[in-house]
């Protein structure tokens, strides 16, 4: 079972256009593993920045690209057993 502990800092952050993939290293009974979160920054009506987790049609190509980059990064940094 994986624990829900995340490092204070991400292992890495990848970007493609306006889309960001943040890769976190987590620890489970079976050892460390990586997980990814995807986000898209936006400004609310008051001008404050937030990170959204929904993606429109125009975001999907960048999302696919950054997801592929995240997969490649995680594969390269995962220890083989």
Secondary structure, DSSP 8 states (H G I E B T S, - for coil): -B-----SS-SEEEEETTEEEEEEEEEETTEEEEEEEEEEEEE-TTS-EEEE----GGGHHHHHHHHHHHHHHHHHHS---
